[in-house]
Amino acid sequence: MNVICNNCGKQTEFALPEWRCSCGGAWEPLLSTHFDPEKIHSKTTSIWRYGEFLGLDIQQPIKHMGVGRTPLVPVQIFRKSIYLKLEFLAPSGSFKDRGVNAMVNQLVHMGVKSVVEDSSGNAGASLAAHAARFGIPAQIYVPAYASPAKLHQIEVYGVEVIPVPGPRKAAEEAAQASVSMTKAYASHAYNPAYLAGQVTAAWELWEQLGGKVPDWIILPVAQGGQFLGYWMGFSMLQKAGLIGALPRLVAVQSARVAPIYDAWSQGMEDIPAVEPKGSTLAEGVAIPKPVRGKRLLQALRETDGRVVICKEQEILDAQQNLAHMGYYVEPTSALALAGFRQILVDISEKDCVVLPLTGSGLKGVPIKRE
């Protein structure tokens, strides 16, 4: 698998011990230079219908998992017609399955015998599910304070869960220190194959809309794999002459942990770490410093995007709004609707809007309105 570091421009073949570039940057996949609709595997309904374009060493999965082709549902909310993309219907209950499915298939193809990740949430659960499906050992390093509900889902797949005292960073460092020639760091933040899998959401949406793209895509962003996947996927369609303008991408964060918002508001070129202003219901976006900060800001600029922050009550209200429509998602996922409500005044009646719903509400304990 050929990869590139956007920070320094280095290109190389991806090797397991070198899970990131020597400059510290995260590898990106060298995706196919041309998107040809004739090469879509039309009989395949998973992410592997786009196997020709992912830049992986394989074009079809070693084991099928049923990841991809999530429903796109038209709804009316706040007197506006929009679409919900139900990513929470993935096998492990979150959008992370797109990236993890591509990543694990690539790693197993490379001869990996076991995997390790640091996560207390959806990424850990997705990797655990895939490790179980592939029959390989997995270790998930988690902060000792992690939510019991999320840890239970990780544990149920039969993987080894290793609590690490101290801050979130301590779990990350412990996982990285355990990497070897046969034990891969299957990181949703760093692994290039994970990012390749997330690109499929853009192509899938383009197909579901009949060869068109929305005017707006509004989604929660932490490390930003999904956000960058949409940007990269639509950029490929644009280069192939299949679409005109790119959708406007809107990143939504919790007001309590908002590094992207702070950097974007100040016109920065990279995203420095922030100090959280307390805990947030939206646990999935509680990342003080995303790994691919420069790329996130670039994607925002190139799509004429924006960043929105939401208060805790707005997140809770959005979760309940969606539940009353029949869609039970976790608070992090509800950020998409909370952000949409904030910018509703800027969206015209004719604009096509898509909200990806990223994680199932069944992953946590229901929170009632006070």
C-alpha positions as CSV (number, residue, x, y, z in Angstrom):
1,M,0.0,0.0,0.0
2,N,1.5,3.3,-1.1
3,V,1.1,6.2,1.3
4,I,2.0,9.9,1.5
5,C,2.6,12.2,4.4
6,N,0.9,15.5,3.8
7,N,3.1,17.3,6.4
8,C,6.5,16.7,4.7
9,G,5.5,15.2,1.3
10,K,7.3,11.9,1.8
11,Q,5.9,8.9,-0.2
12,T,6.6,5.3,0.7
13,E,5.2,1.8,1.0
14,F,3.3,1.4,4.3
15,A,5.1,-0.7,6.8
16,L,3.7,-1.9,10.1
17,P,6.4,-0.6,12.5
18,E,6.3,2.8,10.8
19,W,2.7,3.6,11.7
20,R,3.3,7.3,11.2
21,C,5.9,9.3,9.2
22,S,9.3,10.1,10.8
23,C,8.2,13.7,10.9
24,G,5.3,12.8,13.1
25,G,2.6,13.2,10.4
26,A,-0.1,10.8,9.7
27,W,0.1,8.7,6.5
28,E,-2.6,9.1,3.9
29,P,-3.5,6.6,1.3
30,L,-2.5,7.3,-2.3
31,L,-6.0,6.9,-3.7
32,S,-6.6,6.1,-7.4
33,T,-6.0,9.2,-9.5
34,H,-9.1,8.7,-11.6
35,F,-12.6,7.7,-10.5
36,D,-14.2,5.7,-13.3
37,P,-17.9,4.7,-12.6
38,E,-17.5,1.7,-14.9
39,K,-15.1,0.2,-12.4
40,I,-17.6,0.2,-9.6
41,H,-18.4,-3.4,-8.6
42,S,-22.2,-3.0,-9.1
43,K,-23.1,-6.4,-7.6
44,T,-21.4,-5.6,-4.3
45,T,-23.3,-3.6,-1.8
46,S,-20.5,-3.0,0.8
47,I,-17.7,-0.5,0.8
48,W,-15.9,-2.9,-1.5
49,R,-18.0,-1.9,-4.5
50,Y,-15.3,0.9,-4.7
51,G,-12.4,-1.5,-4.1
52,E,-10.7,-0.3,-7.3
53,F,-10.2,3.2,-6.0
54,L,-9.1,2.8,-2.4
55,G,-5.3,2.5,-2.9
56,L,-5.2,-0.7,-0.9
57,D,-3.2,-3.9,-1.8
58,I,-6.6,-5.7,-2.2
59,Q,-9.7,-4.8,-4.1
60,Q,-12.1,-7.2,-2.4
61,P,-12.3,-8.2,1.3
62,I,-10.7,-11.2,2.8
63,K,-13.8,-11.6,5.0
64,H,-17.2,-10.0,4.4
65,M,-18.7,-8.0,7.3
66,G,-21.6,-6.1,5.7
67,V,-20.2,-2.6,6.1
68,G,-21.5,0.1,3.9
69,R,-24.6,1.0,1.8
70,T,-26.3,2.6,4.8
71,P,-29.8,4.0,4.2
72,L,-30.4,7.6,3.1
73,V,-33.7,8.7,4.5
74,P,-35.7,11.9,3.6
75,V,-37.3,13.6,6.6
76,Q,-38.9,16.9,7.5
77,I,-37.5,18.7,10.6
78,F,-37.6,22.3,11.6
79,R,-39.9,22.8,8.6
80,K,-37.0,21.8,6.3
81,S,-36.6,18.8,4.0
82,I,-33.3,17.1,4.6
83,Y,-31.7,13.6,4.4
84,L,-30.4,11.5,7.3
85,K,-27.7,9.0,6.5
86,L,-28.0,6.2,9.0
87,E,-24.4,5.3,9.6
88,F,-25.3,3.9,13.0
89,L,-26.8,0.8,11.3
90,A,-23.3,-0.5,10.7
91,P,-22.5,-3.9,12.3
92,S,-20.9,-2.4,15.4
93,G,-23.3,0.5,15.6
94,S,-21.2,3.3,14.3
95,F,-19.6,4.9,11.2
96,K,-16.2,3.8,12.4
97,D,-16.9,0.4,10.7
98,R,-16.2,1.9,7.2
99,G,-12.6,2.7,8.1
100,V,-12.0,-0.2,10.4
101,N,-13.3,-2.7,7.8
102,A,-10.8,-1.4,5.1
103,M,-8.0,-1.2,7.7
104,V,-8.3,-4.7,9.1
105,N,-8.6,-6.3,5.7
106,Q,-5.5,-4.5,4.6
107,L,-3.6,-5.4,7.8
108,V,-4.5,-9.1,7.6
109,H,-3.4,-9.1,4.0
110,M,0.0,-7.7,5.2
111,G,0.3,-10.7,7.6
112,V,-0.7,-9.1,10.8
113,K,-1.4,-11.6,13.6
114,S,-2.8,-9.2,16.2
115,V,-4.0,-5.6,16.5
116,V,-3.9,-2.9,19.2
117,E,-5.8,0.4,19.5
118,D,-6.4,3.0,22.1
119,S,-10.1,3.9,22.4
120,S,-12.9,3.8,25.0
121,G,-15.7,4.2,22.4
122,N,-16.8,3.5,18.9
123,A,-13.3,2.8,17.4
124,G,-12.5,0.3,20.1
125,A,-15.8,-1.5,19.6
126,S,-15.5,-1.6,15.8
127,L,-11.9,-3.0,16.0
128,A,-13.0,-5.5,18.6
129,A,-15.9,-6.6,16.3
130,H,-13.6,-7.0,13.3
131,A,-10.9,-8.8,15.3
132,A,-13.6,-11.3,16.4
133,R,-14.8,-11.7,12.8
134,F,-11.2,-12.3,11.5
135,G,-10.2,-14.5,14.5
136,I,-7.2,-12.4,15.5
137,P,-6.3,-11.2,19.0
138,A,-6.9,-7.6,19.9
139,Q,-5.8,-5.4,22.7
140,I,-7.8,-2.2,23.4
141,Y,-6.1,0.3,25.8
142,V,-8.7,2.4,27.5
143,P,-8.6,5.3,30.0
144,A,-9.4,3.9,33.4
145,Y,-12.2,6.4,33.7
146,A,-13.9,5.2,30.5
147,S,-17.7,4.7,30.4
148,P,-18.8,1.3,31.6
149,A,-21.4,1.0,28.8
150,K,-18.8,1.5,26.1
151,L,-16.4,-0.8,27.7
152,H,-19.0,-3.5,27.9
153,Q,-19.5,-3.4,24.1
154,I,-15.8,-3.7,23.6
155,E,-15.4,-6.6,26.0
156,V,-18.3,-8.6,24.6
157,Y,-16.4,-9.4,21.4
158,G,-13.8,-11.3,23.5
159,V,-10.9,-9.0,23.2
160,E,-8.4,-7.9,25.9
161,V,-9.3,-4.5,27.4
162,I,-6.5,-2.8,29.3
163,P,-7.4,0.1,31.5
164,V,-4.7,2.8,31.8
165,P,-4.6,5.2,34.7
166,G,-4.2,8.9,34.0
167,P,-5.2,11.1,31.1
168,R,-6.4,10.0,27.7
169,K,-2.9,10.5,26.3
170,A,-1.6,7.7,28.6
171,A,-3.7,5.1,26.9
172,E,-2.6,6.3,23.5
173,E,1.1,6.0,24.5
174,A,0.7,2.6,26.0
175,A,-0.9,1.3,22.9
176,Q,1.8,2.7,20.7
177,A,4.5,1.2,22.8
178,S,3.1,-2.3,22.3
179,V,3.4,-2.2,18.5
180,S,5.7,-4.9,17.0
181,M,6.4,-6.5,13.6
182,T,3.3,-8.7,13.9
183,K,1.1,-6.6,16.2
184,A,-0.2,-3.6,14.3
185,Y,-1.3,-0.3,15.6
186,A,-4.8,-0.3,14.1
187,S,-5.4,3.4,14.8
188,H,-8.5,5.2,13.6
189,A,-6.4,8.4,13.9
190,Y,-3.3,7.4,12.1
191,N,-3.9,4.4,9.9
192,P,-4.1,5.3,6.2
193,A,-6.3,2.3,5.3
194,Y,-8.8,3.5,7.8
195,L,-9.0,6.9,6.0
196,A,-9.4,5.1,2.7
197,G,-12.5,3.3,4.0
198,Q,-14.1,6.5,5.2
199,V,-13.8,7.9,1.6
200,T,-16.5,5.4,0.5
201,A,-19.2,7.4,2.2
202,A,-18.9,10.2,-0.3
203,W,-19.2,7.9,-3.3
204,E,-22.1,6.0,-1.8
205,L,-23.9,9.3,-1.1
206,W,-23.3,10.4,-4.7
207,E,-24.8,7.2,-6.0
208,Q,-27.8,7.4,-3.7
209,L,-28.6,10.9,-4.8
210,G,-28.6,9.8,-8.5
211,G,-25.2,11.2,-9.4
212,K,-25.5,14.4,-7.5
213,V,-24.1,15.8,-4.3
214,P,-25.7,17.7,-1.5
215,D,-25.2,21.4,-0.9
216,W,-24.4,20.8,2.8
217,I,-23.1,17.9,4.9
218,I,-23.2,18.6,8.6
219,L,-21.5,16.1,11.0
220,P,-19.7,15.8,14.3
221,V,-15.9,15.9,14.1
222,A,-13.2,14.8,16.5
223,Q,-10.2,13.2,14.7
224,G,-12.0,13.9,11.5
225,G,-11.7,10.7,9.5
226,Q,-15.3,10.9,8.3
227,F,-15.0,14.6,7.5
228,L,-11.8,14.1,5.5
229,G,-13.3,11.0,3.8
230,Y,-16.2,13.1,2.4
231,W,-13.8,15.8,1.3
232,M,-11.4,13.4,-0.4
233,G,-14.1,11.4,-2.0
234,F,-16.0,14.3,-3.4
235,S,-12.7,15.9,-4.6
236,M,-12.1,12.8,-6.7
237,L,-15.5,13.0,-8.2
238,Q,-14.9,16.6,-9.1
239,K,-11.5,15.9,-10.7
240,A,-13.2,13.2,-12.8
241,G,-15.8,15.7,-14.0
242,L,-18.7,13.9,-12.4
243,I,-19.8,16.8,-10.1
244,G,-19.4,20.6,-10.1
245,A,-18.9,22.3,-6.8
246,L,-18.0,20.4,-3.6
247,P,-20.6,20.2,-0.8
248,R,-20.1,22.7,2.0
249,L,-18.8,20.7,5.0
250,V,-19.8,21.8,8.5
251,A,-17.8,20.4,11.4
252,V,-19.8,20.4,14.7
253,Q,-18.1,20.2,18.1
254,S,-19.0,20.4,21.7
255,A,-18.5,23.9,23.2
256,R,-16.5,22.2,26.0
257,V,-13.9,20.6,23.7
258,A,-13.5,22.6,20.5
259,P,-10.0,22.7,19.1
260,I,-11.1,22.9,15.5
261,Y,-13.5,25.7,16.2
262,D,-10.8,27.7,18.0
263,A,-8.2,27.2,15.3
264,W,-10.7,28.0,12.5
265,S,-12.0,31.1,14.2
266,Q,-8.5,32.4,14.6
267,G,-7.4,31.7,11.0
268,M,-4.7,29.2,12.0
269,E,-2.9,26.8,9.7
270,D,-2.8,24.0,12.2
271,I,-4.8,23.0,15.3
272,P,-3.1,23.3,18.7
273,A,-4.3,21.3,21.7
274,V,-7.0,22.9,23.9
275,E,-7.8,22.4,27.5
276,P,-11.3,20.9,27.9
277,K,-13.8,23.1,29.7
278,G,-15.3,20.2,31.5
279,S,-16.8,16.8,30.4
280,T,-19.3,16.6,27.6
281,L,-22.2,14.4,26.8
282,A,-20.7,14.1,23.3
283,E,-17.8,11.8,24.4
284,G,-16.9,10.9,20.9
285,V,-15.7,14.5,20.1
286,A,-13.7,15.0,23.3
287,I,-10.4,15.1,21.5
288,P,-8.2,18.1,22.5
289,K,-6.0,17.9,19.4
290,P,-6.8,16.0,16.2
291,V,-3.9,14.3,14.5
292,R,-4.8,15.6,11.0
293,G,-5.3,19.2,12.0
294,K,-3.8,20.9,8.9
295,R,-5.9,18.7,6.6
296,L,-9.1,19.5,8.4
297,L,-8.6,23.2,8.1
298,Q,-7.7,22.7,4.4
299,A,-10.9,20.8,3.8
300,L,-12.9,23.6,5.5
301,R,-11.3,26.2,3.3
302,E,-11.7,24.3,0.0
303,T,-15.4,23.5,0.7
304,D,-16.3,26.9,2.0
305,G,-17.2,25.1,5.2
306,R,-17.7,26.2,8.7
307,V,-17.3,25.0,12.3
308,V,-20.1,25.2,14.8
309,I,-20.0,24.6,18.6
310,C,-23.0,23.4,20.7
311,K,-23.8,23.6,24.3
312,E,-24.8,20.6,26.4
313,Q,-28.5,21.3,26.4
314,E,-28.5,21.8,22.6
315,I,-26.9,18.4,22.3
316,L,-29.5,16.8,24.6
317,D,-32.4,18.6,22.8
318,A,-31.1,17.3,19.4
319,Q,-30.9,13.8,20.7
320,Q,-34.4,13.9,21.9
321,N,-35.7,15.6,18.7
322,L,-34.2,12.7,16.7
323,A,-35.6,10.1,19.1
324,H,-39.1,11.6,18.7
325,M,-38.7,11.1,15.0
326,G,-37.8,7.4,15.5
327,Y,-34.0,7.6,15.4
328,Y,-32.2,6.9,18.7
329,V,-28.6,8.1,18.4
330,E,-25.9,8.8,21.0
331,P,-25.2,12.4,22.0
332,T,-22.1,12.7,19.8
333,S,-24.2,11.8,16.7
334,A,-26.9,14.3,17.8
335,L,-24.4,17.1,17.3
336,A,-25.2,17.0,13.6
337,L,-28.8,18.1,14.2
338,A,-27.8,20.6,16.9
339,G,-25.4,22.2,14.4
340,F,-27.9,22.1,11.6
341,R,-30.4,24.0,13.8
342,Q,-27.8,26.7,14.4
343,I,-27.1,27.4,10.8
344,L,-30.7,26.8,9.5
345,V,-31.1,30.5,8.7
346,D,-28.2,30.3,6.2
347,I,-29.6,27.4,4.3
348,S,-31.9,28.1,1.4
349,E,-35.2,26.3,0.8
350,K,-33.7,24.6,-2.3
351,D,-30.5,23.4,-0.7
352,C,-30.0,19.7,-0.3
353,V,-28.7,18.9,3.3
354,V,-27.4,15.6,4.6
355,L,-26.8,14.8,8.3
356,P,-24.8,11.6,8.9
357,L,-26.1,9.9,12.1
358,T,-22.9,8.4,13.3
359,G,-23.6,6.2,16.4
360,S,-26.4,4.2,17.9
361,G,-28.0,5.5,21.1
362,L,-28.0,1.9,22.4
363,K,-24.3,2.4,23.2
364,G,-25.0,4.4,26.3
365,V,-27.4,5.0,29.1
366,P,-30.4,7.1,28.1
367,I,-30.3,10.7,29.4
368,K,-33.7,12.3,30.3
369,R,-34.5,16.0,30.0
370,E,-34.3,17.7,33.4
